[in-house]
Amino acid sequence: VQLVESGGGLVQPGGSLRLSCTGSGFTFRGYEMIWFRQAPGKERELVAVISSGSGRTNYANSVKGRFTISRDNAKKIVYLQMNSLKPEDTAVYYCNARIGWERAISALPDDFDSWGHGTHVTVSA
């Protein structure tokens, strides 16, 4: 499993970013895809989940209504559109993959053996 995140950067509060995660080494279309984030000094937390066929999504309460997860199975990419960004969204963002919707929405960081390098998002004026 190889996951490569991109799209992070510095953005002002209220701004937007779109993150991308490209997956390889596994059958991308068969996996639920998950975005996590880890803020400085905090534990990694689940942000958003999308089912393998894009029919279902799930979000952390802190990002509901502001973030949208989507995927393109042909390109093997999962996206995270982040709008109305707040300073508390500052974190390194990671993606990962899991089979099974219930297992995906309840996933914890320790459930995964490998991670990509992540992409840094800084929200600051």
N, CA and C atoms as an extended XYZ file, in Angstrom:
375
Properties=species:S:1:pos:R:3:atomname:S:1:resname:S:1:resid:I:1 pbc="F F F"
N         0.847       -1.187        0.000 N   VAL     1
C         0.000        0.000        0.000 CA  VAL     1
C         0.886        1.243        0.000 C   VAL     1
N         0.643        2.088       -0.978 N   GLN     2
C         1.364        3.360       -1.029 CA  GLN     2
C         0.345        4.484       -1.163 C   GLN     2
N         0.503        5.505       -0.322 N   LEU     3
C        -0.414        6.630       -0.308 CA  LEU     3
C         0.409        7.907       -0.360 C   LEU     3
N         0.050        8.797       -1.264 N   VAL     4
C         0.790       10.040       -1.426 CA  VAL     4
C        -0.201       11.201       -1.345 C   VAL     4
N        -0.060       11.997       -0.306 N   GLU     5
C        -0.921       13.146       -0.089 CA  GLU     5
C        -0.280       14.406       -0.662 C   GLU     5
N        -1.128       15.324       -1.124 N   SER     6
C        -0.633       16.588       -1.657 CA  SER     6
C        -1.731       17.643       -1.551 C   SER     6
N        -1.341       18.893       -1.801 N   GLY     7
C        -2.306       19.971       -1.853 CA  GLY     7
C        -2.329       20.891       -0.660 C   GLY     7
N        -1.539       20.584        0.350 N   GLY     8
C        -1.510       21.435        1.525 CA  GLY     8
C        -0.823       22.758        1.263 C   GLY     8
N        -0.863       23.627        2.266 N   GLY     9
C        -0.218       24.915        2.138 CA  GLY     9
C        -0.667       25.858        3.236 C   GLY     9
N        -0.313       27.113        3.048 N   LEU    10
C        -0.687       28.170        3.988 CA  LEU    10
C        -1.905       28.899        3.431 C   LEU    10
N        -2.928       29.044        4.252 N   VAL    11
C        -4.147       29.709        3.815 CA  VAL    11
C        -4.677       30.565        4.953 C   VAL    11
N        -5.327       31.651        4.618 N   GLN    12
C        -5.900       32.529        5.628 CA  GLN    12
C        -7.200       31.936        6.167 C   GLN    12
N        -7.558       32.305        7.387 N   PRO    13
C        -8.861       31.858        7.915 CA  PRO    13
C        -9.987       32.239        6.962 C   PRO    13
N       -10.909       31.303        6.783 N   GLY    14
C       -11.994       31.505        5.837 CA  GLY    14
C       -11.694       31.032        4.433 C   GLY    14
N       -10.449       30.692        4.178 N   GLY    15
C       -10.046       30.254        2.852 CA  GLY    15
C       -10.349       28.792        2.584 C   GLY    15
N        -9.904       28.337        1.422 N   SER    16
C       -10.180       26.962        0.979 CA  SER    16
C        -8.915       26.296        0.456 C   SER    16
N        -8.893       24.989        0.576 N   LEU    17
C        -7.853       24.154       -0.019 CA  LEU    17
C        -8.483       22.848       -0.463 C   LEU    17
N        -7.898       22.231       -1.465 N   ARG    18
C        -8.309       20.887       -1.849 CA  ARG    18
C        -7.105       19.957       -1.747 C   ARG    18
N        -7.217       18.976       -0.897 N   LEU    19
C        -6.172       17.978       -0.740 CA  LEU    19
C        -6.458       16.784       -1.645 C   LEU    19
N        -5.380       16.139       -2.074 N   SER    20
C        -5.500       14.928       -2.886 CA  SER    20
C        -4.663       13.819       -2.259 C   SER    20
N        -5.104       12.609       -2.465 N   CYS    21
C        -4.353       11.437       -2.011 CA  CYS    21
C        -4.430       10.388       -3.107 C   CYS    21
N        -3.270       10.012       -3.613 N   THR    22
C        -3.203        8.994       -4.661 CA  THR    22
C        -2.794        7.667       -4.041 C   THR    22
N        -3.556        6.632       -4.342 N   GLY    23
C        -3.276        5.314       -3.802 CA  GLY    23
C        -2.740        4.368       -4.855 C   GLY    23
N        -1.826        3.497       -4.461 N   SER    24
C        -1.306        2.479       -5.353 CA  SER    24
C        -0.910        1.262       -4.535 C   SER    24
N        -0.758        0.135       -5.228 N   GLY    25
C        -0.366       -1.094       -4.541 CA  GLY    25
C        -1.517       -1.849       -3.919 C   GLY    25
N        -2.721       -1.413       -4.171 N   PHE    26
C        -3.905       -2.104       -3.682 CA  PHE    26
C        -5.072       -1.785       -4.616 C   PHE    26
N        -6.147       -2.540       -4.471 N   THR    27
C        -7.313       -2.347       -5.335 CA  THR    27
C        -8.128       -1.174       -4.805 C   THR    27
N        -7.757        0.010       -5.270 N   PHE    28
C        -8.308        1.257       -4.732 CA  PHE    28
C        -9.833        1.235       -4.681 C   PHE    28
N       -10.472        0.791       -5.743 N   ARG    29
C       -11.937        0.874       -5.835 CA  ARG    29
C       -12.634       -0.036       -4.822 C   ARG    29
N       -11.917       -0.931       -4.238 N   GLY    30
C       -12.506       -1.857       -3.286 CA  GLY    30
C       -12.421       -1.412       -1.841 C   GLY    30
N       -11.790       -0.299       -1.597 N   TYR    31
C       -11.536        0.172       -0.236 CA  TYR    31
C       -12.304        1.443        0.085 C   TYR    31
N       -12.773        1.519        1.311 N   GLU    32
C       -13.210        2.798        1.843 CA  GLU    32
C       -11.945        3.647        2.062 C   GLU    32
N       -12.072        4.937        1.822 N   MET    33
C       -10.920        5.828        1.991 CA  MET    33
C       -11.196        6.816        3.121 C   MET    33
N       -10.137        7.100        3.857 N   ILE    34
C       -10.271        7.873        5.088 CA  ILE    34
C        -9.237        8.986        5.109 C   ILE    34
N        -9.652       10.161        5.528 N   TRP    35
C        -8.716       11.242        5.816 CA  TRP    35
C        -8.598       11.372        7.337 C   TRP    35
N        -7.354       11.469        7.785 N   PHE    36
C        -7.017       11.759        9.167 CA  PHE    36
C        -6.258       13.076        9.207 C   PHE    36
N        -6.110       13.634       10.392 N   ARG    37
C        -5.220       14.777       10.575 CA  ARG    37
C        -4.596       14.716       11.955 C   ARG    37
N        -3.427       15.330       12.046 N   GLN    38
C        -2.728       15.409       13.328 CA  GLN    38
C        -2.231       16.817       13.530 C   GLN    38
N        -2.818       17.484       14.504 N   ALA    39
C        -2.418       18.839       14.847 CA  ALA    39
C        -1.210       18.778       15.770 C   ALA    39
N        -0.435       19.856       15.813 N   PRO    40
C         0.742       19.877       16.689 CA  PRO    40
C         0.384       19.549       18.134 C   PRO    40
N         1.080       18.579       18.697 N   GLY    41
C         0.869       18.210       20.087 CA  GLY    41
C        -0.381       17.414       20.368 C   GLY    41
N        -1.081       17.001       19.315 N   LYS    42
C        -2.326       16.261       19.506 CA  LYS    42
C        -2.251       14.906       18.813 C   LYS    42
N        -3.177       14.026       19.162 N   GLU    43
C        -3.238       12.720       18.533 CA  GLU    43
C        -3.863       12.825       17.144 C   GLU    43
N        -3.526       11.861       16.310 N   ARG    44
C        -4.112       11.790       14.980 CA  ARG    44
C        -5.605       11.465       15.122 C   ARG    44
N        -6.429       12.158       14.340 N   GLU    45
C        -7.864       11.968       14.441 CA  GLU    45
C        -8.490       11.779       13.063 C   GLU    45
N        -9.586       11.031       13.037 N   LEU    46
C       -10.317       10.803       11.802 CA  LEU    46
C       -11.096       12.050       11.428 C   LEU    46
N       -11.029       12.415       10.156 N   VAL    47
C       -11.695       13.619        9.668 CA  VAL    47
C       -12.892       13.274        8.790 C   VAL    47
N       -12.683       12.387        7.813 N   ALA    48
C       -13.741       12.090        6.849 CA  ALA    48
C       -13.519       10.710        6.254 C   ALA    48
N       -14.632       10.080        5.875 N   VAL    49
C       -14.603        8.748        5.280 CA  VAL    49
C       -15.533        8.730        4.065 C   VAL    49
N       -15.115        8.004        3.030 N   ILE    50
C       -15.977        7.816        1.867 CA  ILE    50
C       -15.980        6.339        1.519 C   ILE    50
N       -17.152        5.831        1.172 N   SER    51
C       -17.267        4.420        0.837 CA  SER    51
C       -16.625        4.136       -0.520 C   SER    51
N       -16.408        2.864       -0.783 N   SER    52
C       -15.688        2.475       -1.989 CA  SER    52
C       -16.366        2.969       -3.269 C   SER    52
N       -17.708        2.977       -3.267 N   GLY    53
C       -18.439        3.428       -4.444 CA  GLY    53
C       -18.949        4.847       -4.358 C   GLY    53
N       -18.497        5.593       -3.354 N   SER    54
C       -18.846        7.001       -3.150 CA  SER    54
C       -20.273        7.219       -2.682 C   SER    54
N       -20.985        6.156       -2.349 N   GLY    55
C       -22.369        6.333       -1.955 CA  GLY    55
C       -22.572        6.858       -0.554 C   GLY    55
N       -21.580        6.685        0.284 N   ARG    56
C       -21.703        7.126        1.678 CA  ARG    56
C       -20.485        7.928        2.078 C   ARG    56
N       -20.727        8.931        2.916 N   THR    57
C       -19.662        9.726        3.499 CA  THR    57
C       -19.941        9.926        4.979 C   THR    57
N       -18.885       10.201        5.712 N   ASN    58
C       -19.012       10.429        7.147 CA  ASN    58
C       -17.953       11.443        7.548 C   ASN    58
N       -18.317       12.354        8.476 N   TYR    59
C       -17.405       13.428        8.842 CA  TYR    59
C       -17.328       13.578       10.359 C   TYR    59
N       -16.168       14.010       10.808 N   ALA    60
C       -16.043       14.425       12.191 CA  ALA    60
C       -16.916       15.663       12.410 C   ALA    60
N       -17.470       15.786       13.593 N   ASN    61
C       -18.353       16.927       13.883 CA  ASN    61
C       -17.653       18.261       13.651 C   ASN    61
N       -16.364       18.293       13.893 N   SER    62
C       -15.623       19.548       13.793 CA  SER    62
C       -15.506       20.064       12.362 C   SER    62
N       -15.757       19.217       11.370 N   VAL    63
C       -15.599       19.643        9.977 CA  VAL    63
C       -16.888       19.549        9.174 C   VAL    63
N       -17.951       19.040        9.776 N   LYS    64
C       -19.223       18.896        9.057 CA  LYS    64
C       -19.696       20.231        8.508 C   LYS    64
N       -20.118       20.223        7.263 N   GLY    65
C       -20.611       21.432        6.627 CA  GLY    65
C       -19.524       22.289        6.015 C   GLY    65
N       -18.263       21.962        6.300 N   ARG    66
C       -17.138       22.743        5.762 CA  ARG    66
C       -16.256       21.907        4.834 C   ARG    66
N       -16.106       20.633        5.140 N   PHE    67
C       -15.243       19.742        4.355 CA  PHE    67
C       -16.106       18.785        3.547 C   PHE    67
N       -15.609       18.424        2.365 N   THR    68
C       -16.276       17.445        1.515 CA  THR    68
C       -15.261       16.439        0.997 C   THR    68
N       -15.526       15.168        1.232 N   ILE    69
C       -14.662       14.106        0.720 CA  ILE    69
C       -15.276       13.549       -0.560 C   ILE    69
N       -14.417       13.263       -1.529 N   SER    70
C       -14.869       12.666       -2.781 CA  SER    70
C       -13.749       11.788       -3.323 C   SER    70
N       -14.043       11.022       -4.359 N   ARG    71
C       -13.028       10.140       -4.908 CA  ARG    71
C       -13.256        9.924       -6.393 C   ARG    71
N       -12.159        9.583       -7.060 N   ASP    72
C       -12.192        9.227       -8.477 CA  ASP    72
C       -11.512        7.869       -8.573 C   ASP    72
N       -12.301        6.826       -8.678 N   ASN    73
C       -11.722        5.480       -8.675 CA  ASN    73
C       -10.899        5.199       -9.927 C   ASN    73
N       -11.242        5.816      -11.029 N   ALA    74
C       -10.467        5.610      -12.255 CA  ALA    74
C        -9.053        6.167      -12.108 C   ALA    74
N        -8.935        7.282      -11.409 N   LYS    75
C        -7.625        7.910      -11.190 CA  LYS    75
C        -6.978        7.446       -9.896 C   LYS    75
N        -7.713        6.708       -9.079 N   LYS    76
C        -7.206        6.223       -7.781 CA  LYS    76
C        -6.826        7.398       -6.877 C   LYS    76
N        -7.692        8.374       -6.817 N   ILE    77
C        -7.452        9.570       -6.011 CA  ILE    77
C        -8.663        9.806       -5.098 C   ILE    77
N        -8.390       10.177       -3.869 N   VAL    78
C        -9.420       10.667       -2.961 CA  VAL    78
C        -9.095       12.114       -2.644 C   VAL    78
N       -10.134       12.925       -2.588 N   TYR    79
C        -9.973       14.362       -2.376 CA  TYR    79
C       -10.589       14.779       -1.046 C   TYR    79
N       -10.110       15.880       -0.533 N   LEU    80
C       -10.732       16.526        0.619 CA  LEU    80
C       -10.811       18.017        0.317 C   LEU    80
N       -12.012       18.470       -0.008 N   GLN    81
C       -12.237       19.895       -0.232 CA  GLN    81
C       -12.525       20.540        1.113 C   GLN    81
N       -11.704       21.503        1.472 N   MET    82
C       -11.812       22.163        2.769 CA  MET    82
C       -12.166       23.620        2.566 C   MET    82
N       -13.322       24.013        3.039 N   ASN    83
C       -13.785       25.394        2.942 CA  ASN    83
C       -13.925       26.008        4.330 C   ASN    83
N       -14.036       27.318        4.363 N   SER    84
C       -14.207       28.043        5.641 CA  SER    84
C       -13.193       27.572        6.675 C   SER    84
N       -11.954       27.525        6.256 N   LEU    85
C       -10.917       26.991        7.131 CA  LEU    85
C       -10.708       27.865        8.355 C   LEU    85
N       -10.387       27.193        9.462 N   LYS    86
C       -10.160       27.853       10.747 CA  LYS    86
C        -8.744       27.543       11.220 C   LYS    86
N        -8.190       28.373       12.083 N   PRO    87
C        -6.844       28.083       12.612 CA  PRO    87
C        -6.759       26.690       13.242 C   PRO    87
N        -7.826       26.229       13.843 N   GLU    88
C        -7.802       24.898       14.467 CA  GLU    88
C        -7.784       23.749       13.453 C   GLU    88
N        -7.906       24.058       12.174 N   ASP    89
C        -7.743       23.031       11.136 CA  ASP    89
C        -6.272       22.814       10.790 C   ASP    89
N        -5.395       23.633       11.346 N   THR    90
C        -3.963       23.474       11.108 CA  THR    90
C        -3.504       22.103       11.575 C   THR    90
N        -2.908       21.342       10.668 N   ALA    91
C        -2.519       19.966       10.976 CA  ALA    91
C        -1.796       19.380        9.771 C   ALA    91
N        -1.213       18.215        9.982 N   VAL    92
C        -0.755       17.387        8.869 CA  VAL    92
C        -1.900       16.440        8.531 C   VAL    92
N        -2.260       16.394        7.272 N   TYR    93
C        -3.383       15.576        6.828 CA  TYR    93
C        -2.870       14.323        6.125 C   TYR    93
N        -3.450       13.191        6.494 N   TYR    94
C        -3.060       11.896        5.953 CA  TYR    94
C        -4.301       11.173        5.424 C   TYR    94
N        -4.081       10.294        4.469 N   CYS    95
C        -5.181        9.419        4.055 CA  CYS    95
C        -4.784        7.967        4.325 C   CYS    95
N        -5.788        7.128        4.362 N   ASN    96
C        -5.552        5.701        4.483 CA  ASN    96
C        -6.747        4.949        3.934 C   ASN    96
N        -6.634        3.643        3.880 N   ALA    97
C        -7.635        2.815        3.215 CA  ALA    97
C        -8.038        1.648        4.101 C   ALA    97
N        -9.308        1.289        4.045 N   ARG    98
C        -9.782        0.165        4.845 CA  ARG    98
C       -10.983       -0.465        4.145 C   ARG    98
N       -11.100       -1.751        4.309 N   ILE    99
C       -12.251       -2.452        3.734 CA  ILE    99
C       -13.333       -2.585        4.798 C   ILE    99
N       -14.558       -2.224        4.419 N   GLY   100
C       -15.691       -2.344        5.335 CA  GLY   100
C       -16.086       -1.001        5.900 C   GLY   100
N       -17.355       -0.621        5.664 N   TRP   101
C       -17.797        0.705        6.077 CA  TRP   101
C       -17.716        0.886        7.593 C   TRP   101
N       -18.243       -0.054        8.342 N   GLU   102
C       -18.246        0.100        9.806 CA  GLU   102
C       -16.820        0.159       10.343 C   GLU   102
N       -15.927       -0.630        9.765 N   ARG   103
C       -14.532       -0.610       10.193 CA  ARG   103
C       -13.874        0.711        9.812 C   ARG   103
N       -14.296        1.290        8.699 N   ALA   104
C       -13.700        2.551        8.260 CA  ALA   104
C       -14.123        3.710        9.153 C   ALA   104
N       -15.399        3.810        9.466 N   ILE   105
C       -15.857        4.961       10.241 CA  ILE   105
C       -15.430        4.883       11.701 C   ILE   105
N       -15.035        3.710       12.146 N   SER   106
C       -14.573        3.554       13.526 CA  SER   106
C       -13.058        3.404       13.605 C   SER   106
N       -12.390        3.641       12.497 N   ALA   107
C       -10.942        3.399       12.429 CA  ALA   107
C       -10.158        4.290       13.380 C   ALA   107
N        -9.117        3.709       13.947 N   LEU   108
C        -8.176        4.427       14.795 CA  LEU   108
C        -6.800        4.367       14.128 C   LEU   108
N        -5.948        5.346       14.424 N   PRO   109
C        -4.631        5.357       13.774 CA  PRO   109
C        -3.855        4.050       13.960 C   PRO   109
N        -3.973        3.429       15.106 N   ASP   110
C        -3.225        2.185       15.360 CA  ASP   110
C        -3.713        1.013       14.525 C   ASP   110
N        -4.832        1.184       13.839 N   ASP   111
C        -5.350        0.110       12.992 CA  ASP   111
C        -4.538       -0.053       11.708 C   ASP   111
N        -3.669        0.903       11.409 N   PHE   112
C        -2.976        0.915       10.122 CA  PHE   112
C        -1.486        0.667       10.311 C   PHE   112
N        -0.929       -0.132        9.399 N   ASP   113
C         0.491       -0.471        9.476 CA  ASP   113
C         1.374        0.561        8.798 C   ASP   113
N         0.832        1.269        7.824 N   SER   114
C         1.675        2.211        7.088 CA  SER   114
C         0.898        3.476        6.781 C   SER   114
N         1.684        4.545        6.622 N   TRP   115
C         1.137        5.863        6.336 CA  TRP   115
C         1.986        6.545        5.275 C   TRP   115
N         1.375        7.481        4.571 N   GLY   116
C         2.136        8.349        3.694 CA  GLY   116
C         2.810        9.443        4.513 C   GLY   116
N         3.438       10.370        3.804 N   HIS   117
C         4.139       11.459        4.482 CA  HIS   117
C         3.192       12.553        4.966 C   HIS   117
N         1.993       12.559        4.440 N   GLY   118
C         1.038       13.588        4.817 CA  GLY   118
C         1.284       14.887        4.056 C   GLY   118
N         0.342       15.811        4.205 N   THR   119
C         0.485       17.132        3.620 CA  THR   119
C         0.106       18.164        4.674 C   THR   119
N         0.936       19.188        4.794 N   HIS   120
C         0.766       20.170        5.855 CA  HIS   120
C        -0.244       21.233        5.457 C   HIS   120
N        -1.138       21.516        6.353 N   VAL   121
C        -2.099       22.604        6.179 CA  VAL   121
C        -1.922       23.572        7.340 C   VAL   121
N        -1.665       24.823        7.009 N   THR   122
C        -1.534       25.869        8.028 CA  THR   122
C        -2.563       26.949        7.736 C   THR   122
N        -3.411       27.208        8.713 N   VAL   123
C        -4.438       28.247        8.582 CA  VAL   123
C        -4.057       29.383        9.517 C   VAL   123
N        -3.647       30.480        8.928 N   SER   124
C        -3.148       31.587        9.736 CA  SER   124
C        -3.257       32.886        8.948 C   SER   124
N        -3.506       33.957        9.697 N   ALA   125
C        -3.540       35.270        9.063 CA  ALA   125
C        -2.129       35.826        8.916 C   ALA   125
